[in-house]
């Protein structure tokens, strides 16, 4: 039984050189879940060799920017890489309007 957590970032709204905004990858039975997606999450995932295509669920805990501002970059990269599998994002209801606004512009 696998249960691991990889801390990609643990800083708050003002990142410092050695700590990035919050993001964690949870591995449960070899299924990967992303919890929060602060800025720089994609870079950290590359750094720690986390395979993006294995993440099928993303959980955003709340709508402070340091918990979701990396999400659009991650979604855009997954699209550019040709991802076809479904991806479910669990978040407070306000995130939908934020994402739709960004997609419109």
C-alpha positions in Angstrom: 0.0 0.0 0.0 1.5 3.3 -1.1 0.8 6.5 0.7 3.3 9.3 0.1 3.1 13.1 0.0 5.5 15.3 -2.0 5.7 18.9 -0.9 6.2 21.0 -4.1 5.7 24.3 -2.2 5.0 25.3 1.3 5.3 29.1 1.3 2.5 31.6 1.6 1.6 34.5 -0.6 5.2 35.7 -0.7 7.5 32.9 -1.9 11.1 32.9 -1.0 14.0 31.4 -2.9 13.9 28.0 -1.3 10.1 27.7 -0.8 7.5 28.0 -3.5 3.8 28.7 -3.1 1.7 25.8 -1.9 1.3 22.6 -3.8 1.4 19.0 -2.8 1.2 15.7 -4.7 -0.5 12.9 -2.9 0.3 9.3 -4.0 -2.3 6.8 -2.8 -2.0 3.4 -4.3 0.0 4.8 -7.2 -2.8 7.3 -8.0 -1.6 10.9 -7.9 -3.7 13.8 -6.6 -2.6 17.4 -6.7 -3.6 19.5 -3.7 -3.4 23.2 -4.4 -1.6 24.7 -7.4 0.3 27.9 -6.5 2.5 29.7 -9.1 5.5 27.6 -10.1 3.8 24.2 -9.5 4.6 23.1 -13.0 8.3 23.9 -12.6 8.3 22.1 -9.3 6.6 19.1 -10.9 9.3 19.0 -13.6 12.0 19.4 -11.0 10.7 16.4 -8.9 9.8 14.4 -12.1 6.1 14.2 -11.4 4.3 12.9 -14.4 1.5 15.3 -15.2 -0.5 12.8 -17.1 -0.9 10.6 -14.0 -2.8 13.4 -12.1 -6.6 13.1 -12.7 -7.8 15.0 -9.7 -6.8 18.5 -8.4 -8.1 19.9 -5.1 -8.0 23.6 -4.5 -8.5 24.3 -0.8 -9.5 27.9 -1.0 -9.3 30.9 -3.3 -6.3 32.8 -2.0 -4.0 33.3 -5.0 -1.1 31.3 -3.6 -3.3 28.2 -3.7 -4.6 28.4 -7.3 -2.6 30.9 -9.5 -0.6 28.1 -11.1 -3.7 26.2 -12.2 -4.2 28.0 -15.6 -0.5 27.4 -16.5 -0.8 23.7 -15.6 -4.1 23.3 -17.6 -2.6 25.1 -20.6 0.5 22.9 -20.5 -1.6 19.7 -20.3 -3.6 20.9 -23.3 -0.4 21.7 -25.3 0.9 18.3 -24.5 -2.2 16.8 -26.0 -3.9 15.4 -22.8 -7.1 13.6 -23.7 -8.0 12.0 -20.3 -10.5 13.8 -18.0 -9.3 16.0 -15.2 -11.5 16.8 -12.3 -10.9 20.0 -10.3 -12.5 20.2 -6.9 -12.7 23.8 -5.6 -14.8 26.5 -4.0 -17.5 27.6 -6.5 -15.8 30.9 -7.3 -12.9 29.2 -9.1 -15.2 28.4 -12.1 -15.8 32.1 -12.8 -12.0 32.8 -12.5 -11.2 30.1 -15.0 -13.9 31.1 -17.4 -12.7 34.7 -17.3 -9.2 33.7 -18.1 -10.3 31.4 -20.9 -12.3 34.3 -22.4 -9.3 36.6 -22.5 
